[in-house]
């Protein structure tokens, strides 16, 4: 393996970088937008008026598409795709593996007379049949119960990748349970649309649909492919499991927003071209804080489409990175000692009349509307904080949360001191009917001044996991490798539940004789009182906040097993069933899948760390130690005893230290393997994950520390394993 690492590095010219793969882009990227998407404009061109209207009704109203219309759409899709050189089609879906999946079929169909044609029907468009037992299913499908179905999602447009037409789809089992991220997300989006539209009738009866929006921010690392191949831990786990930190990391703060390296810029240019063709509206690119860390962000889109675009983007990024001799790292913490990567999810609600419900208006009525959705969002997070925490839990994100601009595991809400004062004023509203003076004061001095407040809002809080940033809430805790659908399903589910409860409470007060605005103010006042504990403006990293959060009754689930255990709370099981997102069996299956994935990830890391330490670190250390021993023998032959002891003192000390560290590694690996086997033998998933967390992970550190000590001594033997980080971060 060591030889292979050196061979990989031979491809990298250390006197200079690889040659730049320059990329030509058009003067206007907008000319490429949706070139490879079966977009609304393309549908207008290829579909009959009847078929086009049916698709638009399905997208906007959720109405069903008749089979005859599906046939027309299938033919139109095929004709459009073939005009662009497409030969195959696939149902593109997002199983619970964390990546996308596809099974390609050809349009080619033999007919009589030894001839063939290209054919694509409505049946093939609507449904395909992958193997459901081969994807994570949490026990829903046994190996001998293989059948599953993918079903076309018309609300997300089809697109072309290479010579394949990709049709966004949901994935369900033969018995109807969801086995993907998209199906529950669509259910949550429908639920929050219905609940928010009902609440909007208090303010604007012209609103007939409310659409959740999402703007994600994707952070990532780029590593030269040769350097990546030299590290078995990076290849097998996506992160470095050992290796001393480079002398220069991010201490000088000189990478953030710095000049983008030419080679990286070429990667970004090609990526943006492909994104435009696929209809992904990327607008932002920049260096992130850590060396060789970068960020990309698009404009806001409807949540379902935004989730699809992020999953598609991650696939496209990996492919384009390879063309530029990079490997892309989405792991939340691939390198110790520098910032990790997140995927901030910026969430809001928009009406079909063009309003952002988390943006204040120009008059008190619009600002009361803003406060209604603003306070209800905070209340939803307060009531279901543990569920939101579980939605961002993973083995890789555990390494990131709590430092270096990543929020802590304690779920709190940041709204800024000025808005906090507004809520404090609302908390003082008189119970029941309002006096004329109180109404005037509220409208002019409290609600009426919200737009002015937001024009000069307080600082952003990078330590808050859920922060209001002017016209949206930013879920900062989502990890860079995660599928956005996980947190978005939870966010929209809890928002739907909360808005439904709000409507019931307000209507009940109106029936007692209160006017609409008075009823709304009364309910909001109680919500503010109930939610004050979750609102926090300070430093989320401080020890004082952890103590304060405990006093406030906020949970601090630091590890994935702790967080996932909360998913099985009866309160959350009932929530999902009430809103129609999951049944109990589906929640249990997904919880099982996440726990198994956690244990498997830690198990792989333990095996890789043990292998590297035993088969790479120790042999290299022994080689170096043998050279030292030969040196000592030579010195003994040349010099007298007095000079020998002085001249060989350092070598003798190194020989002793090497032996000690080798012994520590051997004992550490033995302990790690025993703990791993004990955890693996546990049949119950929750208990197994807890054992990996509490018994296996702590045993990594002694092996790392002894290995790092050896690396510092035998650098010339191990430099592909260690020094490349220094080269990567300083060149």
C-alpha positions in Angstrom: 0.0 0.0 0.0 2.9 2.4 0.8 4.3 1.8 -2.7 0.9 2.6 -4.2 0.8 5.8 -2.3 4.2 6.9 -3.6 3.1 5.9 -7.1 0.0 8.0 -6.9 2.1 11.0 -5.8 4.4 10.6 -8.8 1.6 12.0 -11.0 1.7 15.3 -9.1 4.5 17.6 -10.2 5.7 19.2 -7.0 7.7 21.9 -8.7 4.5 23.3 -10.1 0.8 22.6 -10.1 -1.0 20.5 -12.6 -1.7 22.3 -15.8 -4.9 24.4 -15.6 -7.9 23.0 -17.4 -9.2 26.4 -18.7 -12.9 26.6 -19.2 -14.7 28.8 -21.8 -18.0 30.2 -20.7 -20.5 32.3 -22.6 -20.8 36.0 -21.9 -24.3 35.4 -20.5 -24.8 32.3 -18.3 -28.5 33.0 -18.6 -28.4 31.8 -22.2 -27.6 28.3 -20.9 -30.3 28.2 -18.1 -32.5 25.1 -18.3 -30.9 24.0 -21.6 -31.0 20.4 -20.3 -34.3 20.6 -18.4 -37.8 19.7 -19.5 -38.8 23.1 -18.2 -42.1 25.0 -18.4 -41.0 26.7 -21.6 -39.9 23.4 -23.1 -43.2 21.9 -22.2 -45.1 24.7 -23.9 -43.2 23.9 -27.0 -43.5 20.1 -27.0 -46.9 19.4 -25.3 -50.4 19.9 -26.4 -52.3 22.7 -24.6 -54.4 20.1 -22.7 -51.3 18.1 -21.6 -49.4 21.3 -20.6 -52.3 22.5 -18.5 -52.6 19.1 -16.8 -49.0 19.2 -15.8 -49.2 22.7 -14.5 -52.3 21.8 -12.5 -50.4 18.8 -11.0 -47.5 21.1 -10.0 -49.6 24.0 -8.6 -52.7 22.2 -7.3 -51.6 18.6 -6.8 -54.2 17.3 -9.2 -53.8 13.8 -10.8 -52.5 13.3 -14.3 -54.7 11.0 -16.4 -53.0 8.0 -18.2 -53.8 9.4 -21.7 -52.1 12.7 -20.7 -49.1 10.7 -19.3 -48.7 9.0 -22.7 -48.6 12.4 -24.4 -46.0 13.7 -21.9 -43.9 10.6 -22.3 -43.8 11.0 -26.1 -42.9 14.7 -25.8 -40.2 14.0 -23.2 -38.7 11.3 -25.5 -38.8 13.6 -28.6 -37.2 16.5 -26.7 -34.5 14.2 -25.1 -33.6 12.4 -28.4 -33.2 15.8 -30.1 -30.3 16.3 -27.6 -28.7 12.9 -28.2 -30.4 11.0 -25.3 -30.6 7.2 -25.7 -31.8 6.1 -22.2 -34.1 7.1 -19.4 -34.1 6.5 -15.7 -36.2 7.2 -12.6 -33.9 9.3 -10.6 -34.6 8.9 -6.9 -33.1 9.5 -3.4 -33.1 6.3 -1.3 -32.0 6.4 2.3 -28.3 5.8 1.4 -27.7 9.5 1.4 -27.0 9.6 -2.3 -29.0 9.4 -5.5 -29.9 6.2 -7.4 -30.8 5.4 -11.0 -31.5 2.4 -13.2 -31.1 3.2 -16.9 -33.3 1.7 -19.6 -33.0 2.2 -23.3 -35.7 3.8 -25.5 -34.7 1.0 -28.0 -37.6 -1.4 -28.7 -37.4 -4.3 -31.3 -40.4 -4.7 -33.6 -41.3 -7.1 -36.4 -39.2 -7.6 -39.4 -35.9 -7.3 -37.7 -36.4 -3.6 -37.1 -36.4 -1.4 -34.0 -37.8 1.9 -32.9 -37.4 4.2 -29.9 -40.4 4.0 -27.6 -41.4 5.6 -24.3 -44.9 5.3 -22.9 -46.9 6.8 -20.0 -46.6 3.6 -18.1 -42.8 3.7 -18.3 -42.9 7.4 -17.3 -45.1 6.9 -14.3 -43.5 3.9 -12.8 -40.3 1.7 -12.6 -39.4 -1.2 -10.4 -36.1 -1.2 -8.6 -35.1 -3.8 -5.9 -36.4 -2.4 -2.6 -34.6 -5.0 -0.4 -31.2 -3.9 -1.6 -31.7 -0.3 -0.3 -31.8 0.7 3.3 -35.3 -0.2 4.5 -35.1 -0.7 8.3 -36.7 -4.2 8.1 -39.6 -3.2 5.9 -38.4 -5.4 3.0 -36.7 -8.8 3.5 -34.2 -10.1 0.9 -36.9 -12.5 -0.5 -39.4 -9.5 -0.7 -37.5 -7.5 -3.3 -40.2 -5.5 -5.1 -40.4 -1.8 -4.8 -41.6 1.0 -7.0 -40.4 4.4 -8.2 -43.1 6.8 -9.2 -42.7 10.0 -11.3 -42.9 13.3 -9.4 -44.2 15.9 -11.9 -43.5 18.8 -9.5 -39.8 18.5 -10.1 -38.7 18.8 -13.8 -37.0 16.0 -15.7 -33.4 16.7 -16.8 -30.7 15.3 -19.0 -27.4 13.9 -17.7 -25.1 12.8 -20.5 -27.2 10.7 -22.7 -29.8 9.8 -20.1 -33.2 11.4 -19.4 -33.6 11.6 -15.6 -37.1 11.7 -14.2 -37.3 12.7 -10.5 -39.3 10.1 -8.6 -40.4 8.9 -5.2 -39.4 5.4 -4.0 -41.8 3.2 -2.1 -42.0 -0.4 -1.0 -44.4 -3.0 -2.6 -46.5 -2.6 0.5 -46.6 1.2 0.2 -44.2 2.4 2.8 -41.8 5.3 1.9 -38.2 4.3 1.3 -36.8 7.7 0.3 -36.5 11.3 1.2 -38.8 12.8 -1.4 -42.1 11.1 -0.5 -42.3 12.4 3.1 -41.0 15.8 2.0 -43.9 16.1 -0.5 -46.4 15.2 2.2 -44.9 17.8 4.6 -45.0 20.5 1.9 -48.7 19.7 1.3 -49.4 19.9 5.0 -47.7 23.3 5.6 -49.3 24.7 2.4 -52.8 23.8 3.7 -52.1 25.0 7.2 -50.4 28.3 6.2 -53.1 29.1 3.6 -55.8 28.7 6.2 -54.0 31.1 8.5 -53.5 33.6 5.6 -57.3 33.9 5.3 -57.0 36.2 8.4 -54.9 38.6 6.3 -55.5 38.1 2.6 -58.3 35.9 1.2 -56.8 36.1 -2.3 -54.0 33.7 -1.1 -54.8 30.1 -2.3 -51.4 28.5 -1.9 -48.4 28.9 0.3 -45.1 27.5 -0.9 -42.1 26.8 1.4 -38.8 28.0 0.0 -35.3 26.9 0.5 -31.9 28.4 -0.2 -29.1 26.0 0.8 -25.4 26.9 1.1 -23.1 24.1 0.1 -19.6 24.0 1.7 -16.9 21.5 0.5 -13.2 20.8 0.4 -11.1 20.1 -2.7 -8.1 17.8 -2.5 -5.8 16.9 -5.4 -6.7 13.5 -6.6 -3.1 12.1 -6.2 -2.9 13.4 -2.7 -6.4 11.9 -2.0 -5.3 8.5 -3.3 -2.3 8.6 -1.1 -4.5 8.5 2.0 -6.4 5.2 2.6 -8.3 6.9 5.4 -9.6 9.6 3.1 -10.5 7.1 0.4 -12.4 4.8 2.8 -13.9 7.2 5.3 -13.9 10.6 3.7 -11.8 12.0 6.5 -8.2 11.9 7.9 -8.2 9.6 10.9 -4.7 10.5 12.0 -1.8 12.8 11.1 -0.4 15.9 12.8 -1.7 19.3 11.9 0.2 21.4 9.4 2.2 24.4 10.7 0.0 26.7 8.7 -3.7 26.0 8.7 -6.3 28.8 9.1 -4.6 30.7 11.8 -3.9 33.8 9.7 -7.6 34.0 8.4 -6.2 34.6 5.0 -8.3 32.0 3.0 -11.8 33.3 3.8 -13.1 35.3 0.8 -9.5 35.3 -0.6 -8.6 35.2 -4.2 -9.9 31.9 -5.7 -7.0 29.8 -7.0 -6.9 29.5 -10.8 -7.3 25.8 -10.9 -10.2 25.9 -8.5 -11.8 28.8 -10.5 -11.7 26.6 -13.6 -13.5 23.9 -11.7 -16.1 26.4 -10.5 -16.6 27.8 -14.0 -17.3 24.4 -15.5 -19.6 23.6 -12.5 -21.6 26.8 -13.0 -22.0 26.0 -16.7 -23.4 22.6 -15.9 -25.6 24.0 -13.2 -27.1 26.5 -15.6 -27.9 23.8 -18.1 -29.6 21.8 -15.4 -31.6 24.7 -14.1 -29.8 25.1 -10.8 -29.7 28.9 -10.2 -26.2 29.1 -8.5 -25.2 32.7 -7.9 -22.5 32.7 -5.2 -19.0 31.2 -5.0 -16.1 32.0 -2.6 -13.3 30.7 -0.5 -14.4 29.5 2.9 -12.5 29.8 6.2 -10.4 26.6 6.1 -7.7 26.1 3.5 -9.0 24.5 0.4 -12.6 24.9 1.6 -15.1 26.6 -0.6 -18.8 27.4 -0.8 -21.5 27.5 -3.5 -25.0 28.9 -3.0 -28.1 29.3 -5.3 -31.1 31.6 -5.3 -34.1 30.5 -3.3 -36.4 27.9 -4.9 -39.5 25.8 -3.9 -38.3 23.3 -1.3 -38.8 20.1 -3.3 -37.0 21.5 -6.4 -34.2 22.9 -4.2 -33.7 19.6 -2.5 -33.5 17.8 -5.8 -31.1 20.4 -7.1 -28.8 20.0 -4.1 -28.7 16.3 -4.5 -28.0 16.6 -8.2 -25.4 19.3 -7.6 -23.4 17.0 -5.2 -23.3 14.4 -8.0 -22.3 16.9 -10.6 -19.6 18.4 -8.4 -17.9 15.1 -7.9 -17.9 14.3 -11.6 -16.5 17.7 -12.6 -13.9 17.7 -9.8 -12.4 14.5 -11.3 -12.0 16.2 -14.6 -9.8 18.8 -12.9 -7.8 16.2 -11.0 -9.6 17.0 -7.7 -11.5 14.9 -5.3 -14.4 16.6 -3.5 -15.0 16.1 0.2 -18.5 16.6 1.6 -17.6 15.1 5.0 -18.5 17.5 7.8 -15.0 17.4 9.4 -12.4 15.8 7.0 -9.5 17.5 8.8 -9.0 18.1 12.5 -7.9 21.6 13.6 -9.8 23.6 10.9 -13.4 24.5 10.2 -15.8 21.8 9.1 -18.4 22.1 6.4 -22.1 22.7 6.8 -25.1 23.1 4.5 -27.1 26.0 5.9 -30.8 25.6 5.1 -32.5 29.0 4.7 -36.2 28.4 5.0 -39.2 30.7 4.4 -42.8 30.7 3.2 -44.1 32.4 0.1 -47.6 33.0 -1.2 -49.0 32.6 -4.7 -49.6 36.4 -4.5 -45.9 37.0 -4.3 -45.3 37.7 -0.6 -42.6 36.3 1.7 -44.4 35.6 4.9 -41.3 36.1 7.0 -40.7 39.6 5.6 -42.5 42.6 7.2 -44.7 44.8 5.1 -45.4 48.5 4.8 -48.3 48.7 7.2 -49.3 47.3 10.6 -51.6 44.7 9.0 -48.8 43.2 7.0 -46.5 43.4 10.1 -49.1 41.5 12.2 -49.1 38.9 9.4 -45.3 38.8 9.6 -45.4 38.4 13.4 -47.9 35.6 13.2 -45.7 33.4 11.0 -42.5 34.6 12.8 -43.8 33.7 16.3 -45.4 30.5 15.1 -42.1 29.3 13.6 -40.3 29.9 16.9 -43.1 28.1 18.8 -42.8 25.1 16.4 -39.0 24.9 17.1 -39.6 25.3 20.8 -42.1 22.4 20.8 -40.2 20.1 18.6 -36.5 21.0 19.2 -35.5 17.4 19.8 -37.0 16.3 16.5 -35.1 19.1 14.6 -31.9 18.0 16.4 -32.4 14.4 15.4 -32.9 15.5 11.7 -29.3 16.7 11.5 -27.7 13.9 13.5 -25.0 11.8 11.9 -21.6 10.3 12.8 -19.8 12.9 10.6 -21.8 15.9 11.8 -21.0 15.0 15.5 -17.4 16.0 14.8 -18.5 19.4 13.5 -21.2 20.7 15.9 -20.0 23.0 18.6 -17.0 24.9 17.3 -15.5 26.7 14.3 -18.7 28.5 13.2 -20.8 25.3 13.5 -23.6 25.7 16.0 -23.8 23.6 19.2 -26.1 20.6 19.6 -28.4 22.7 21.9 -31.3 23.9 19.7 -31.9 27.6 20.4 -33.3 30.5 18.3 -31.5 33.7 17.5 -33.7 36.7 16.4 -31.6 39.7 17.3 -32.0 42.0 20.3 -34.3 44.5 18.6 -36.8 41.9 17.5 -36.5 40.3 21.0 -37.6 43.7 22.5 -40.6 43.8 20.1 -41.7 40.4 21.4 -41.3 41.6 24.9 -43.6 44.4 24.2 -46.1 42.0 22.7 -45.9 39.9 25.8 -47.4 42.8 27.7 -50.6 42.9 25.7 -53.7 42.9 27.9 -55.5 39.6 28.0 -58.8 39.7 26.2 -60.0 42.9 24.5 -57.5 45.7 23.8 -58.1 49.3 24.8 -58.1 52.0 22.0 -54.9 53.4 23.4 -53.2 50.0 23.4 -54.3 49.3 19.9 -52.8 52.6 18.7 -49.6 52.0 20.6 -49.2 48.5 19.2 -49.8 49.6 15.6 -47.6 52.7 15.7 -44.8 52.0 18.1 -44.5 48.2 18.1 -45.8 46.5 15.1 -45.5 49.5 12.8 -41.8 49.9 13.4 -40.7 46.4 12.5 -39.6 47.3 9.0 -37.3 50.0 10.4 -35.9 47.6 12.9 -35.0 45.0 10.2 -33.3 47.6 8.0 -30.5 47.7 10.7 -30.8 44.4 12.4 -28.4 43.2 15.0 -25.3 41.1 14.3 -25.7 37.6 12.8 -25.0 34.8 15.3 -22.9 32.1 13.8 -23.2 30.0 16.9 -27.0 29.7 16.7 -28.4 26.5 15.1 -31.7 28.3 14.1 -31.3 32.0 13.4 -33.5 34.7 11.9 -31.6 36.6 9.2 -33.9 39.3 8.0 -36.6 37.5 5.9 -35.9 33.8 6.6 -34.8 31.4 9.2 -31.4 29.7 8.7 -30.9 26.2 10.0 -27.1 26.3 10.4 -26.7 22.9 12.0 -27.3 20.8 8.8 -24.2 19.0 7.8 -22.6 19.3 4.4 -23.1 15.7 3.4 -26.7 15.6 4.4 -29.8 15.4 2.2 -31.7 18.7 2.8 -34.9 16.8 2.7 -34.3 15.3 6.2 -34.4 18.7 8.0 -36.9 20.2 5.6 -39.4 17.4 6.2 -39.2 18.1 9.9 -39.3 21.9 9.5 -42.4 21.9 7.4 -44.1 19.2 9.4 -43.7 21.1 12.7 -44.7 24.4 11.0 -47.8 22.7 9.7 -48.7 21.4 13.1 -48.1 24.7 14.8 -50.0 26.8 12.3 -53.0 24.4 12.5 -53.0 24.7 16.3 -52.8 28.5 16.0 -55.8 28.6 13.7 -57.8 26.5 16.2 -56.9 28.7 19.1 -57.6 32.0 17.3 -60.9 30.8 16.0 -61.9 29.7 19.5 -61.2 33.3 20.8 -63.1 34.9 18.0 -66.1 32.8 18.9 -66.0 34.2 22.4 -66.5 37.7 20.9 -62.9 39.0 20.4 -62.1 40.7 17.2 -59.7 38.9 14.8 -56.6 41.1 15.6 -57.3 40.9 19.3 -57.5 37.2 19.2 -54.3 36.9 17.2 -52.5 39.2 19.7 -53.8 37.2 22.6 -52.5 33.9 21.2 -49.2 35.4 20.1 -48.7 36.8 23.6 -49.1 33.3 25.2 -46.7 31.8 22.6 -44.0 34.4 23.4 -44.3 33.6 27.1 -44.0 29.9 26.4 -41.0 30.2 24.0 -38.8 32.7 25.8 -36.5 29.9 27.0 -35.4 28.9 23.5 -34.5 32.4 22.4 -30.8 33.1 23.0 -28.7 36.0 21.7 -25.2 35.1 23.2 -22.3 32.8 22.5 -23.5 29.3 21.9 -19.9 27.9 22.4 -19.6 29.1 26.0 -19.7 26.8 28.9 -22.0 29.3 30.6 -24.6 28.7 27.8 -24.6 25.0 28.4 -25.3 25.5 32.1 -27.9 28.2 31.3 -29.6 26.0 28.7 -29.9 23.2 31.2 -31.6 25.6 33.6 -34.0 26.6 30.9 -34.9 23.0 30.2 -33.3 22.8 26.8 -31.8 19.5 25.9 -28.1 19.1 24.9 -28.0 15.8 22.9 -24.3 15.9 21.9 -24.1 12.6 20.1 -26.1 10.9 17.3 -27.3 8.0 19.4 -28.7 10.4 22.0 -30.4 12.5 19.4 -31.9 9.6 17.5 -33.3 8.1 20.6 -35.6 11.1 20.9 -37.2 10.3 17.5 -39.1 7.4 19.1 -40.8 9.8 21.6 -44.5 9.1 21.4 -45.1 12.8 21.0 -43.2 12.7 17.7 -44.7 9.4 16.5 -48.2 10.9 17.0 -47.2 14.1 15.3 -46.1 12.3 12.1 -49.2 10.2 12.0 -51.5 13.2 12.7 -50.0 15.3 9.9 -49.8 12.3 7.6 -46.0 12.2 7.0 -45.1 8.7 8.4 -46.9 5.9 10.1 -45.2 4.4 13.2 -43.6 1.6 11.2 -42.0 4.0 8.8 -40.6 6.1 11.7 -39.2 3.0 13.4 -37.6 1.8 10.1 -35.9 5.1 9.4 -34.7 5.4 13.0 -33.2 1.8 12.6 -31.5 2.8 9.3 -29.9 5.9 10.8 -28.7 4.0 13.9 -27.3 1.2 11.7 -25.5 3.7 9.5 -24.0 5.4 12.5 -22.6 2.1 13.9 -21.4 1.1 10.5 -19.5 4.3 9.9 -17.8 4.1 13.3 -17.0 0.4 12.7 -15.4 1.2 9.3 -13.4 4.0 10.8 -12.2 1.7 13.6 -11.0 -0.9 11.2 -9.3 1.6 8.9 -7.5 3.3 11.8 -6.3 -0.1 13.1 -5.1 -1.1 9.7 -3.2 2.1 9.1 -1.6 2.1 12.5 -0.6 -1.6 12.4 0.3 -2.0 8.7 1.7 1.5 7.8 2.7 3.5 10.9 4.4 0.6 12.8 6.4 -0.8 9.9 7.6 2.7 8.9 8.5 3.3 12.5 10.4 0.0 12.8 12.3 0.9 9.6 13.4 4.2 11.0 14.2 2.6 14.4 16.4 0.0 12.6 18.3 2.8 10.9 18.8 4.5 14.2 20.1 1.3 15.8 22.6 0.9 12.9 23.7 4.5 13.5 24.2 3.8 17.2 26.2 0.7 16.4 28.4 2.8 14.0 28.9 5.5 16.6 29.9 2.9 19.2 32.5 1.5 16.9 34.1 4.9 16.1 34.0 6.7 19.4 35.0 5.9 23.0 32.4 5.3 25.6 32.3 8.9 26.9 31.9 10.5 23.4 29.5 7.7 22.4 27.1 8.4 25.2 27.0 12.1 24.4 26.7 11.7 20.6 24.2 8.8 20.7 22.0 10.2 23.4 19.4 11.6 21.1 19.3 8.4 18.9 18.9 6.3 22.0 16.0 8.5 23.3 14.3 8.2 19.9 14.7 4.4 19.9 13.1 4.2 23.3 10.2 6.6 22.3 9.6 4.6 19.2 9.4 1.4 21.1 7.0 2.9 23.6 4.7 4.3 21.0 4.7 1.0 19.0 3.7 -0.7 22.2 0.9 1.8 22.8 -0.4 1.4 19.3 -0.5 -2.4 19.6 -2.3 -2.3 22.9 -4.6 0.4 21.6 -5.5 -1.6 18.5 -6.2 -4.7 20.6 -8.5 -2.7 22.9 -10.2 -1.1 19.9 -10.9 -4.4 18.2 -12.3 -6.0 21.3 -14.6 -3.0 21.9 -15.7 -3.1 18.3 -16.5 -6.8 18.4 -18.5 -6.3 21.6 -20.5 -3.5 20.1 -21.0 -5.4 16.9 -22.3 -8.4 18.7 -25.2 -6.3 20.2 -28.4 -7.0 18.3 -30.4 -4.0 19.4 -29.6 -1.0 17.1 -30.0 1.7 19.7 -27.8 -0.1 22.2 -25.2 -1.0 19.5 -24.9 2.7 18.5 -24.5 3.8 22.1 -21.7 1.2 22.6 -19.9 2.4 19.4 -20.3 6.0 20.8 -19.2 5.4 24.4 -16.9 2.4 24.1 -15.3 2.4 20.6 -14.8 6.1 19.7 -12.9 7.0 22.9 -10.3 4.3 22.0 -9.4 6.1 18.8 -7.4 8.8 20.7 -4.7 6.7 22.3 -3.9 5.2 18.9 -3.9 8.6 17.2 -1.7 10.2 19.8 0.9 7.4 19.7 0.8 7.5 15.8 1.2 11.2 15.8 4.2 11.0 18.0 5.8 8.5 15.6 4.9 10.6 12.6 6.8 13.5 14.1 9.8 11.4 14.4 9.7 9.3 11.2 8.4 12.0 8.8 10.5 10.9 5.9 9.0 7.4 6.0 5.4 8.5 6.3 5.3 11.8 4.5 2.5 10.7 2.0 0.4 10.1 5.1 1.1 13.3 6.9 3.1 16.0 5.1 0.7 16.3 2.2 -1.7 18.2 4.5 1.0 20.8 4.9 1.6 21.0 1.2 -2.1 21.2 0.5 -2.7 23.9 2.9 0.2 26.1 2.0 0.5 25.9 -1.7 
